[in-house]
Amino acid sequence: MDLLTELTILVLAAFVGFEVISKVPNTLHTPLMSATNAIHGIVLLGGILVIGEAGGFLNELVLVIAIAFGTINVIGGFLVTDRMLEMFKPRKPKSEEAPE
C-alpha cells in the first residue's frame, strides 16, 4: 500500500474508535477495561517473545520502550478497574463510638 492509503486508514480508524468509545455508557467501562487489559497482556507477551529474536541495538531499544509502555498500560488498567469495582462494594457501616 502507498503512504496515502495507510494514512487514510489510520485517520478513519482513529475517528471510528473515538466515536465508538464515546458512545459506551459508564456502566460498561469496567468490563471493557478488563477486556483491554487481557489484550494488552497478550501484546506484552508478544513483545517479550519478539525481543528474544531482535537483532541490533535500535530494534531492542524500541522493543524495550514498547514493553515498558505496555506494562504501564496494563498496570494502570488494573488499578483503574480495581478502583471502579470498589464503587460497587457495599459500604461498611461506621462503627459506633466506644463508650467512655
Biopython code that builds the backbone (N, CA, C, O; Angstrom):
import numpy as np
from Bio.PDB.StructureBuilder import StructureBuilder

atoms = [
    (1, "MET", "N", (0.840, -1.186, 0.000)),
    (1, "MET", "CA", (0.000, 0.000, 0.000)),
    (1, "MET", "C", (0.882, 1.246, 0.000)),
    (1, "MET", "O", (2.009, 1.232, 0.496)),
    (2, "ASP", "N", (0.358, 2.290, -0.551)),
    (2, "ASP", "CA", (1.111, 3.537, -0.546)),
    (2, "ASP", "C", (0.823, 4.322, 0.731)),
    (2, "ASP", "O", (-0.100, 3.997, 1.477)),
    (3, "LEU", "N", (1.603, 5.332, 0.964)),
    (3, "LEU", "CA", (1.532, 6.111, 2.199)),
    (3, "LEU", "C", (0.167, 6.779, 2.378)),
    (3, "LEU", "O", (-0.363, 6.816, 3.488)),
    (4, "LEU", "N", (-0.395, 7.300, 1.305)),
    (4, "LEU", "CA", (-1.690, 7.980, 1.403)),
    (4, "LEU", "C", (-2.793, 7.023, 1.850)),
    (4, "LEU", "O", (-3.637, 7.393, 2.666)),
    (5, "THR", "N", (-2.793, 5.821, 1.334)),
    (5, "THR", "CA", (-3.787, 4.821, 1.736)),
    (5, "THR", "C", (-3.625, 4.459, 3.215)),
    (5, "THR", "O", (-4.610, 4.362, 3.947)),
    (6, "GLU", "N", (-2.396, 4.265, 3.643)),
    (6, "GLU", "CA", (-2.147, 3.930, 5.046)),
    (6, "GLU", "C", (-2.562, 5.066, 5.976)),
    (6, "GLU", "O", (-3.143, 4.814, 7.032)),
    (7, "LEU", "N", (-2.277, 6.299, 5.607)),
    (7, "LEU", "CA", (-2.688, 7.440, 6.431)),
    (7, "LEU", "C", (-4.208, 7.571, 6.474)),
    (7, "LEU", "O", (-4.769, 7.914, 7.514)),
    (8, "THR", "N", (-4.871, 7.304, 5.363)),
    (8, "THR", "CA", (-6.338, 7.350, 5.332)),
    (8, "THR", "C", (-6.933, 6.302, 6.258)),
    (8, "THR", "O", (-7.884, 6.583, 6.987)),
    (9, "ILE", "N", (-6.381, 5.099, 6.234)),
    (9, "ILE", "CA", (-6.856, 4.030, 7.127)),
    (9, "ILE", "C", (-6.632, 4.418, 8.585)),
    (9, "ILE", "O", (-7.505, 4.202, 9.425)),
    (10, "LEU", "N", (-5.463, 4.993, 8.890)),
    (10, "LEU", "CA", (-5.165, 5.417, 10.260)),
    (10, "LEU", "C", (-6.152, 6.470, 10.746)),
    (10, "LEU", "O", (-6.660, 6.368, 11.863)),
    (11, "VAL", "N", (-6.429, 7.476, 9.930)),
    (11, "VAL", "CA", (-7.348, 8.546, 10.318)),
    (11, "VAL", "C", (-8.768, 7.996, 10.492)),
    (11, "VAL", "O", (-9.451, 8.346, 11.454)),
    (12, "LEU", "N", (-9.210, 7.148, 9.579)),
    (12, "LEU", "CA", (-10.552, 6.565, 9.697)),
    (12, "LEU", "C", (-10.673, 5.673, 10.932)),
    (12, "LEU", "O", (-11.694, 5.694, 11.619)),
    (13, "ALA", "N", (-9.633, 4.892, 11.210)),
    (13, "ALA", "CA", (-9.654, 4.037, 12.393)),
    (13, "ALA", "C", (-9.705, 4.873, 13.670)),
    (13, "ALA", "O", (-10.429, 4.528, 14.604)),
    (14, "ALA", "N", (-8.946, 5.967, 13.720)),
    (14, "ALA", "CA", (-8.971, 6.839, 14.894)),
    (14, "ALA", "C", (-10.348, 7.474, 15.068)),
    (14, "ALA", "O", (-10.853, 7.559, 16.187)),
    (15, "PHE", "N", (-10.954, 7.914, 13.981)),
    (15, "PHE", "CA", (-12.277, 8.532, 14.054)),
    (15, "PHE", "C", (-13.332, 7.521, 14.509)),
    (15, "PHE", "O", (-14.131, 7.819, 15.396)),
    (16, "VAL", "N", (-13.337, 6.347, 13.916)),
    (16, "VAL", "CA", (-14.311, 5.314, 14.295)),
    (16, "VAL", "C", (-14.097, 4.893, 15.750)),
    (16, "VAL", "O", (-15.067, 4.736, 16.492)),
    (17, "GLY", "N", (-12.840, 4.709, 16.167)),
    (17, "GLY", "CA", (-12.552, 4.342, 17.557)),
    (17, "GLY", "C", (-13.048, 5.386, 18.535)),
    (17, "GLY", "O", (-13.634, 5.050, 19.564)),
    (18, "PHE", "N", (-12.816, 6.658, 18.220)),
    (18, "PHE", "CA", (-13.289, 7.731, 19.090)),
    (18, "PHE", "C", (-14.812, 7.736, 19.188)),
    (18, "PHE", "O", (-15.363, 7.883, 20.279)),
    (19, "GLU", "N", (-15.485, 7.577, 18.069)),
    (19, "GLU", "CA", (-16.946, 7.574, 18.063)),
    (19, "GLU", "C", (-17.512, 6.383, 18.838)),
    (19, "GLU", "O", (-18.494, 6.525, 19.567)),
    (20, "VAL", "N", (-16.903, 5.224, 18.683)),
    (20, "VAL", "CA", (-17.394, 4.034, 19.389)),
    (20, "VAL", "C", (-17.187, 4.185, 20.891)),
    (20, "VAL", "O", (-18.104, 3.919, 21.668)),
    (21, "ILE", "N", (-16.007, 4.603, 21.308)),
    (21, "ILE", "CA", (-15.708, 4.736, 22.734)),
    (21, "ILE", "C", (-16.563, 5.815, 23.378)),
    (21, "ILE", "O", (-16.981, 5.657, 24.525)),
    (22, "SER", "N", (-16.833, 6.902, 22.677)),
    (22, "SER", "CA", (-17.623, 7.980, 23.275)),
    (22, "SER", "C", (-19.089, 7.583, 23.476)),
    (22, "SER", "O", (-19.794, 8.211, 24.266)),
    (23, "LYS", "N", (-19.548, 6.560, 22.778)),
    (23, "LYS", "CA", (-20.941, 6.114, 22.910)),
    (23, "LYS", "C", (-21.129, 5.036, 23.975)),
    (23, "LYS", "O", (-22.262, 4.635, 24.240)),
    (24, "VAL", "N", (-20.051, 4.559, 24.588)),
    (24, "VAL", "CA", (-20.143, 3.499, 25.595)),
    (24, "VAL", "C", (-20.669, 4.092, 26.903)),
    (24, "VAL", "O", (-20.111, 5.067, 27.405)),
    (25, "PRO", "N", (-21.741, 3.512, 27.463)),
    (25, "PRO", "CA", (-22.242, 4.019, 28.745)),
    (25, "PRO", "C", (-21.262, 3.716, 29.886)),
    (25, "PRO", "O", (-20.457, 2.789, 29.800)),
    (26, "ASN", "N", (-21.346, 4.498, 30.928)),
    (26, "ASN", "CA", (-20.414, 4.371, 32.057)),
    (26, "ASN", "C", (-20.445, 2.988, 32.692)),
    (26, "ASN", "O", (-19.419, 2.522, 33.187)),
    (27, "THR", "N", (-21.588, 2.324, 32.689)),
    (27, "THR", "CA", (-21.690, 1.019, 33.339)),
    (27, "THR", "C", (-20.893, -0.058, 32.609)),
    (27, "THR", "O", (-20.612, -1.111, 33.182)),
    (28, "LEU", "N", (-20.529, 0.189, 31.368)),
    (28, "LEU", "CA", (-19.763, -0.808, 30.610)),
    (28, "LEU", "C", (-18.266, -0.549, 30.610)),
    (28, "LEU", "O", (-17.512, -1.346, 30.052)),
    (29, "HIS", "N", (-17.815, 0.533, 31.214)),
    (29, "HIS", "CA", (-16.388, 0.836, 31.168)),
    (29, "HIS", "C", (-15.560, -0.206, 31.909)),
    (29, "HIS", "O", (-14.476, -0.560, 31.445)),
    (30, "THR", "N", (-16.038, -0.710, 33.049)),
    (30, "THR", "CA", (-15.261, -1.686, 33.809)),
    (30, "THR", "C", (-15.065, -2.983, 33.034)),
    (30, "THR", "O", (-13.934, -3.459, 32.940)),
    (31, "PRO", "N", (-16.127, -3.580, 32.470)),
    (31, "PRO", "CA", (-15.887, -4.807, 31.684)),
    (31, "PRO", "C", (-15.005, -4.570, 30.461)),
    (31, "PRO", "O", (-14.195, -5.428, 30.107)),
    (32, "LEU", "N", (-15.150, -3.433, 29.822)),
    (32, "LEU", "CA", (-14.309, -3.143, 28.665)),
    (32, "LEU", "C", (-12.858, -2.962, 29.075)),
    (32, "LEU", "O", (-11.953, -3.388, 28.358)),
    (33, "MET", "N", (-12.626, -2.332, 30.225)),
    (33, "MET", "CA", (-11.262, -2.145, 30.709)),
    (33, "MET", "C", (-10.623, -3.497, 31.012)),
    (33, "MET", "O", (-9.442, -3.701, 30.731)),
    (34, "SER", "N", (-11.391, -4.416, 31.579)),
    (34, "SER", "CA", (-10.853, -5.747, 31.860)),
    (34, "SER", "C", (-10.501, -6.474, 30.573)),
    (34, "SER", "O", (-9.483, -7.163, 30.507)),
    (35, "ALA", "N", (-11.326, -6.330, 29.560)),
    (35, "ALA", "CA", (-11.047, -6.983, 28.274)),
    (35, "ALA", "C", (-9.803, -6.399, 27.624)),
    (35, "ALA", "O", (-8.987, -7.138, 27.074)),
    (36, "THR", "N", (-9.649, -5.081, 27.680)),
    (36, "THR", "CA", (-8.460, -4.491, 27.067)),
    (36, "THR", "C", (-7.201, -4.839, 27.856)),
    (36, "THR", "O", (-6.118, -4.919, 27.276)),
    (37, "ASN", "N", (-7.322, -5.048, 29.162)),
    (37, "ASN", "CA", (-6.164, -5.499, 29.932)),
    (37, "ASN", "C", (-5.712, -6.871, 29.453)),
    (37, "ASN", "O", (-4.512, -7.124, 29.345)),
    (38, "ALA", "N", (-6.658, -7.759, 29.165)),
    (38, "ALA", "CA", (-6.301, -9.080, 28.663)),
    (38, "ALA", "C", (-5.609, -8.969, 27.303)),
    (38, "ALA", "O", (-4.629, -9.668, 27.046)),
    (39, "ILE", "N", (-6.111, -8.099, 26.442)),
    (39, "ILE", "CA", (-5.499, -7.917, 25.122)),
    (39, "ILE", "C", (-4.092, -7.346, 25.261)),
    (39, "ILE", "O", (-3.176, -7.780, 24.563)),
    (40, "HIS", "N", (-3.913, -6.379, 26.157)),
    (40, "HIS", "CA", (-2.584, -5.803, 26.336)),
    (40, "HIS", "C", (-1.615, -6.805, 26.951)),
    (40, "HIS", "O", (-0.412, -6.748, 26.698)),
    (41, "GLY", "N", (-2.142, -7.722, 27.761)),
    (41, "GLY", "CA", (-1.290, -8.793, 28.280)),
    (41, "GLY", "C", (-0.754, -9.664, 27.161)),
    (41, "GLY", "O", (0.405, -10.080, 27.199)),
    (42, "ILE", "N", (-1.579, -9.945, 26.170)),
    (42, "ILE", "CA", (-1.139, -10.727, 25.017)),
    (42, "ILE", "C", (-0.114, -9.941, 24.216)),
    (42, "ILE", "O", (0.862, -10.513, 23.729)),
    (43, "VAL", "N", (-0.323, -8.635, 24.072)),
    (43, "VAL", "CA", (0.635, -7.790, 23.356)),
    (43, "VAL", "C", (1.985, -7.792, 24.080)),
    (43, "VAL", "O", (3.033, -7.856, 23.437)),
    (44, "LEU", "N", (1.963, -7.723, 25.407)),
    (44, "LEU", "CA", (3.214, -7.760, 26.167)),
    (44, "LEU", "C", (3.939, -9.092, 25.966)),
    (44, "LEU", "O", (5.157, -9.120, 25.787)),
    (45, "LEU", "N", (3.195, -10.181, 25.997)),
    (45, "LEU", "CA", (3.809, -11.485, 25.780)),
    (45, "LEU", "C", (4.457, -11.553, 24.397)),
    (45, "LEU", "O", (5.563, -12.074, 24.250)),
    (46, "GLY", "N", (3.764, -11.025, 23.388)),
    (46, "GLY", "CA", (4.341, -10.979, 22.044)),
    (46, "GLY", "C", (5.600, -10.146, 21.990)),
    (46, "GLY", "O", (6.570, -10.532, 21.337)),
    (47, "GLY", "N", (5.605, -9.004, 22.670)),
    (47, "GLY", "CA", (6.796, -8.152, 22.706)),
    (47, "GLY", "C", (7.971, -8.844, 23.366)),
    (47, "GLY", "O", (9.111, -8.714, 22.920)),
    (48, "ILE", "N", (7.689, -9.582, 24.435)),
    (48, "ILE", "CA", (8.762, -10.302, 25.131)),
    (48, "ILE", "C", (9.318, -11.416, 24.243)),
    (48, "ILE", "O", (10.524, -11.658, 24.222)),
    (49, "LEU", "N", (8.432, -12.088, 23.517)),
    (49, "LEU", "CA", (8.895, -13.142, 22.608)),
    (49, "LEU", "C", (9.718, -12.568, 21.456)),
    (49, "LEU", "O", (10.719, -13.159, 21.050)),
    (50, "VAL", "N", (9.296, -11.419, 20.931)),
    (50, "VAL", "CA", (9.992, -10.824, 19.792)),
    (50, "VAL", "C", (11.353, -10.276, 20.196)),
    (50, "VAL", "O", (12.296, -10.313, 19.405)),
    (51, "ILE", "N", (11.465, -9.766, 21.423)),
    (51, "ILE", "CA", (12.746, -9.174, 21.826)),
    (51, "ILE", "C", (13.854, -10.225, 21.878)),
    (51, "ILE", "O", (15.030, -9.891, 21.731)),
    (52, "GLY", "N", (13.487, -11.489, 22.085)),
    (52, "GLY", "CA", (14.491, -12.551, 22.074)),
    (52, "GLY", "C", (15.094, -12.764, 20.692)),
    (52, "GLY", "O", (16.250, -13.171, 20.572)),
    (53, "GLU", "N", (14.324, -12.492, 19.658)),
    (53, "GLU", "CA", (14.787, -12.684, 18.283)),
    (53, "GLU", "C", (15.315, -11.400, 17.644)),
    (53, "GLU", "O", (15.871, -11.438, 16.546)),
    (54, "ALA", "N", (15.145, -10.272, 18.318)),
    (54, "ALA", "CA", (15.515, -8.980, 17.721)),
    (54, "ALA", "C", (17.023, -8.882, 17.577)),
    (54, "ALA", "O", (17.786, -9.360, 18.417)),
    (55, "GLY", "N", (17.422, -8.256, 16.503)),
    (55, "GLY", "CA", (18.841, -8.030, 16.270)),
    (55, "GLY", "C", (19.099, -6.539, 16.122)),
    (55, "GLY", "O", (18.319, -5.825, 15.491)),
    (56, "GLY", "N", (20.158, -6.089, 16.684)),
    (56, "GLY", "CA", (20.505, -4.680, 16.563)),
    (56, "GLY", "C", (20.030, -3.881, 17.757)),
    (56, "GLY", "O", (18.999, -4.172, 18.363)),
    (57, "PHE", "N", (20.810, -2.870, 18.074)),
    (57, "PHE", "CA", (20.521, -2.054, 19.256)),
    (57, "PHE", "C", (19.218, -1.279, 19.122)),
    (57, "PHE", "O", (18.437, -1.215, 20.071)),
    (58, "LEU", "N", (18.974, -0.690, 17.956)),
    (58, "LEU", "CA", (17.781, 0.133, 17.768)),
    (58, "LEU", "C", (16.505, -0.702, 17.915)),
    (58, "LEU", "O", (15.542, -0.261, 18.542)),
    (59, "ASN", "N", (16.498, -1.904, 17.338)),
    (59, "ASN", "CA", (15.319, -2.768, 17.466)),
    (59, "ASN", "C", (15.061, -3.139, 18.917)),
    (59, "ASN", "O", (13.920, -3.115, 19.377)),
    (60, "GLU", "N", (16.119, -3.481, 19.634)),
    (60, "GLU", "CA", (15.961, -3.842, 21.043)),
    (60, "GLU", "C", (15.501, -2.646, 21.875)),
    (60, "GLU", "O", (14.676, -2.794, 22.776)),
    (61, "LEU", "N", (16.030, -1.476, 21.576)),
    (61, "LEU", "CA", (15.631, -0.271, 22.305)),
    (61, "LEU", "C", (14.144, 0.026, 22.105)),
    (61, "LEU", "O", (13.429, 0.318, 23.064)),
    (62, "VAL", "N", (13.688, -0.049, 20.868)),
    (62, "VAL", "CA", (12.275, 0.207, 20.581)),
    (62, "VAL", "C", (11.396, -0.834, 21.271)),
    (62, "VAL", "O", (10.338, -0.495, 21.801)),
    (63, "LEU", "N", (11.821, -2.087, 21.270)),
    (63, "LEU", "CA", (11.037, -3.131, 21.937)),
    (63, "LEU", "C", (10.996, -2.937, 23.451)),
    (63, "LEU", "O", (9.958, -3.153, 24.076)),
    (64, "VAL", "N", (12.115, -2.533, 24.038)),
    (64, "VAL", "CA", (12.125, -2.284, 25.494)),
    (64, "VAL", "C", (11.182, -1.130, 25.837)),
    (64, "VAL", "O", (10.445, -1.202, 26.820)),
    (65, "ILE", "N", (11.203, -0.090, 25.044)),
    (65, "ILE", "CA", (10.294, 1.041, 25.275)),
    (65, "ILE", "C", (8.845, 0.600, 25.110)),
    (65, "ILE", "O", (7.987, 0.977, 25.908)),
    (66, "ALA", "N", (8.570, -0.196, 24.079)),
    (66, "ALA", "CA", (7.204, -0.676, 23.854)),
    (66, "ALA", "C", (6.735, -1.568, 24.994)),
    (66, "ALA", "O", (5.590, -1.463, 25.433)),
    (67, "ILE", "N", (7.609, -2.442, 25.475)),
    (67, "ILE", "CA", (7.246, -3.319, 26.588)),
    (67, "ILE", "C", (7.018, -2.504, 27.862)),
    (67, "ILE", "O", (6.100, -2.795, 28.628)),
    (68, "ALA", "N", (7.843, -1.494, 28.088)),
    (68, "ALA", "CA", (7.666, -0.644, 29.274)),
    (68, "ALA", "C", (6.333, 0.100, 29.220)),
    (68, "ALA", "O", (5.601, 0.134, 30.210)),
    (69, "PHE", "N", (6.012, 0.698, 28.062)),
    (69, "PHE", "CA", (4.738, 1.403, 27.939)),
    (69, "PHE", "C", (3.565, 0.441, 28.048)),
    (69, "PHE", "O", (2.545, 0.778, 28.649)),
    (70, "GLY", "N", (3.695, -0.742, 27.480)),
    (70, "GLY", "CA", (2.632, -1.733, 27.585)),
    (70, "GLY", "C", (2.413, -2.173, 29.020)),
    (70, "GLY", "O", (1.275, -2.350, 29.455)),
    (71, "THR", "N", (3.506, -2.350, 29.758)),
    (71, "THR", "CA", (3.399, -2.739, 31.165)),
    (71, "THR", "C", (2.717, -1.648, 31.983)),
    (71, "THR", "O", (1.864, -1.936, 32.822)),
    (72, "ILE", "N", (3.088, -0.413, 31.740)),
    (72, "ILE", "CA", (2.449, 0.710, 32.431)),
    (72, "ILE", "C", (0.954, 0.740, 32.117)),
    (72, "ILE", "O", (0.134, 0.996, 32.999)),
    (73, "ASN", "N", (0.611, 0.481, 30.871)),
    (73, "ASN", "CA", (-0.790, 0.485, 30.465)),
    (73, "ASN", "C", (-1.570, -0.628, 31.155)),
    (73, "ASN", "O", (-2.686, -0.397, 31.622)),
    (74, "VAL", "N", (-1.008, -1.822, 31.227)),
    (74, "VAL", "CA", (-1.694, -2.946, 31.874)),
    (74, "VAL", "C", (-1.872, -2.677, 33.366)),
    (74, "VAL", "O", (-2.965, -2.858, 33.901)),
    (75, "ILE", "N", (-0.815, -2.250, 34.033)),
    (75, "ILE", "CA", (-0.896, -1.990, 35.477)),
    (75, "ILE", "C", (-1.892, -0.865, 35.757)),
    (75, "ILE", "O", (-2.711, -0.971, 36.670)),
    (76, "GLY", "N", (-1.823, 0.202, 34.978)),
    (76, "GLY", "CA", (-2.780, 1.297, 35.153)),
    (76, "GLY", "C", (-4.209, 0.846, 34.910)),
    (76, "GLY", "O", (-5.124, 1.266, 35.618)),
    (77, "GLY", "N", (-4.403, -0.005, 33.917)),
    (77, "GLY", "CA", (-5.743, -0.520, 33.640)),
    (77, "GLY", "C", (-6.281, -1.357, 34.789)),
    (77, "GLY", "O", (-7.453, -1.243, 35.149)),
    (78, "PHE", "N", (-5.431, -2.197, 35.365)),
    (78, "PHE", "CA", (-5.878, -2.996, 36.507)),
    (78, "PHE", "C", (-6.176, -2.108, 37.712)),
    (78, "PHE", "O", (-7.132, -2.367, 38.442)),
    (79, "LEU", "N", (-5.385, -1.080, 37.930)),
    (79, "LEU", "CA", (-5.653, -0.176, 39.053)),
    (79, "LEU", "C", (-6.977, 0.567, 38.863)),
    (79, "LEU", "O", (-7.756, 0.715, 39.805)),
    (80, "VAL", "N", (-7.221, 1.028, 37.644)),
    (80, "VAL", "CA", (-8.488, 1.717, 37.368)),
    (80, "VAL", "C", (-9.662, 0.764, 37.522)),
    (80, "VAL", "O", (-10.690, 1.134, 38.087)),
    (81, "THR", "N", (-9.519, -0.467, 37.021)),
    (81, "THR", "CA", (-10.587, -1.463, 37.150)),
    (81, "THR", "C", (-10.860, -1.758, 38.613)),
    (81, "THR", "O", (-12.018, -1.838, 39.024)),
    (82, "ASP", "N", (-9.803, -1.923, 39.409)),
    (82, "ASP", "CA", (-9.981, -2.200, 40.834)),
    (82, "ASP", "C", (-10.677, -1.036, 41.526)),
    (82, "ASP", "O", (-11.550, -1.241, 42.369)),
    (83, "ARG", "N", (-10.295, 0.171, 41.174)),
    (83, "ARG", "CA", (-10.926, 1.352, 41.783)),
    (83, "ARG", "C", (-12.407, 1.445, 41.409)),
    (83, "ARG", "O", (-13.247, 1.789, 42.240)),
    (84, "MET", "N", (-12.712, 1.135, 40.151)),
    (84, "MET", "CA", (-14.113, 1.184, 39.725)),
    (84, "MET", "C", (-14.934, 0.094, 40.405)),
    (84, "MET", "O", (-16.089, 0.324, 40.763)),
    (85, "LEU", "N", (-14.354, -1.084, 40.587)),
    (85, "LEU", "CA", (-15.084, -2.165, 41.251)),
    (85, "LEU", "C", (-15.324, -1.856, 42.724)),
    (85, "LEU", "O", (-16.305, -2.326, 43.302)),
    (86, "GLU", "N", (-14.438, -1.071, 43.340)),
    (86, "GLU", "CA", (-14.639, -0.660, 44.733)),
    (86, "GLU", "C", (-15.926, 0.144, 44.898)),
    (86, "GLU", "O", (-16.542, 0.125, 45.963)),
    (87, "MET", "N", (-16.330, 0.849, 43.843)),
    (87, "MET", "CA", (-17.551, 1.658, 43.935)),
    (87, "MET", "C", (-18.795, 0.788, 44.082)),
    (87, "MET", "O", (-19.808, 1.243, 44.615)),
    (88, "PHE", "N", (-18.729, -0.460, 43.617)),
    (88, "PHE", "CA", (-19.889, -1.326, 43.660)),
    (88, "PHE", "C", (-19.976, -2.158, 44.924)),
    (88, "PHE", "O", (-20.986, -2.824, 45.153)),
    (89, "LYS", "N", (-18.944, -2.135, 45.748)),
    (89, "LYS", "CA", (-18.965, -2.892, 47.002)),
    (89, "LYS", "C", (-19.814, -2.146, 48.021)),
    (89, "LYS", "O", (-19.810, -0.915, 48.055)),
    (90, "PRO", "N", (-20.550, -2.897, 48.861)),
    (90, "PRO", "CA", (-21.343, -2.213, 49.881)),
    (90, "PRO", "C", (-20.424, -1.543, 50.904)),
    (90, "PRO", "O", (-19.366, -2.058, 51.265)),
    (91, "ARG", "N", (-20.862, -0.408, 51.338)),
    (91, "ARG", "CA", (-20.062, 0.337, 52.310)),
    (91, "ARG", "C", (-20.245, -0.266, 53.691)),
    (91, "ARG", "O", (-21.338, -0.692, 54.065)),
    (92, "LYS", "N", (-19.149, -0.292, 54.440)),
    (92, "LYS", "CA", (-19.211, -0.791, 55.802)),
    (92, "LYS", "C", (-19.823, 0.297, 56.677)),
    (92, "LYS", "O", (-19.480, 1.471, 56.538)),
    (93, "PRO", "N", (-20.724, -0.085, 57.575)),
    (93, "PRO", "CA", (-21.307, 0.950, 58.461)),
    (93, "PRO", "C", (-20.219, 1.487, 59.396)),
    (93, "PRO", "O", (-19.325, 0.764, 59.834)),
    (94, "LYS", "N", (-20.336, 2.763, 59.674)),
    (94, "LYS", "CA", (-19.371, 3.371, 60.580)),
    (94, "LYS", "C", (-19.561, 2.762, 61.954)),
    (94, "LYS", "O", (-20.683, 2.636, 62.444)),
    (95, "SER", "N", (-18.457, 2.389, 62.566)),
    (95, "SER", "CA", (-18.542, 1.802, 63.913)),
    (95, "SER", "C", (-18.935, 2.897, 64.896)),
    (95, "SER", "O", (-18.465, 4.033, 64.826)),
    (96, "GLU", "N", (-19.802, 2.515, 65.802)),
    (96, "GLU", "CA", (-20.245, 3.499, 66.785)),
    (96, "GLU", "C", (-19.091, 3.803, 67.725)),
    (96, "GLU", "O", (-18.225, 2.964, 67.970)),
    (97, "GLU", "N", (-19.103, 5.006, 68.237)),
    (97, "GLU", "CA", (-18.020, 5.401, 69.117)),
    (97, "GLU", "C", (-18.033, 4.540, 70.372)),
    (97, "GLU", "O", (-19.098, 4.211, 70.896)),
    (98, "ALA", "N", (-16.876, 4.185, 70.841)),
    (98, "ALA", "CA", (-16.758, 3.349, 72.031)),
    (98, "ALA", "C", (-17.201, 4.140, 73.260)),
    (98, "ALA", "O", (-16.886, 5.321, 73.400)),
    (99, "PRO", "N", (-17.930, 3.475, 74.141)),
    (99, "PRO", "CA", (-18.352, 4.197, 75.368)),
    (99, "PRO", "C", (-17.158, 4.534, 76.229)),
    (99, "PRO", "O", (-16.186, 3.783, 76.309)),
    (100, "GLU", "N", (-17.254, 5.658, 76.856)),
    (100, "GLU", "CA", (-16.124, 6.117, 77.686)),
    (100, "GLU", "C", (-16.227, 5.639, 79.091)),
    (100, "GLU", "O", (-15.358, 5.939, 79.910)),
]
sb = StructureBuilder()
sb.init_structure("model")
sb.init_model(0)
sb.init_chain("A")
sb.init_seg("    ")
for serial, (resi, resn, name, xyz) in enumerate(atoms, 1):
    if name == "N":
        sb.init_residue(resn, " ", resi, " ")
    sb.init_atom(name, np.array(xyz, "f"), 0.0, 1.0, " ", f" {name:<3s}", serial, name[0])
structure = sb.get_structure()
